[in-house]
Amino acid sequence: MGGVSFFLVFLAVVVVGAAALLAVGLSRGGGSAVGLDETVPNLPPVLLPEQAAPSDVDNVRFALSLRGYRMDQVDQVLDELRDQLAAKDTEIAGLKRSLETAGTRDEGTEG
């Protein structure tokens, strides 16, 4: 019976210690437990170029963390963003071709 009592005391000490560490982490870290949400300094920032292309969205990679975002949701949003950028690029290219075609027709009628 002595072994069971020792185990229960040991378990109680571990639980109290974990709660104390959590409390200290919450009071120091502004809401996060013992550095769980701290950024890793050696990872580059996640940036898109000023004129992002669909292929730029494909190359975005986020750092993993314990309390991070669900990867399937991030992937879905990035896929949608890539598709929207590609559609806008296609539409802009078509409008530019229309303007160029209209411009050459106008030049031909003026001369």
C-alpha positions, 0 to 999 in steps of 0.5 A: 500500500506504501507504493500507491500512496507514494505514487499519489503524492508524486502525482499531486506534486507534479500536478501542482508544479505544472499548475504553478508553471502555467500560472507563472507563464500566464502572468509573464507572457500576457496570456500564453503559457511558458512561451508557447506562442513566441515566434522563432527568430530564425524563420523569415517573415511571411511576405508577398511581393508588392505585385503578387502573382498566383505563383507567389501564393503557391510559395508562401509557407507559414511556420508551425506552432503549437496553437497555430492555424488549421493547415487545411483552412490556410491552404483553402484560403491561399488556393482561393487567393491564387485563383482570384489573382490568376483570374484578375491577371487574365482579365487585365491581359484581355482588357489590355489586348482590347485596348491595343486592338481598339488603338490600332483600329483608331490609328488606321481610320485616322490616316 
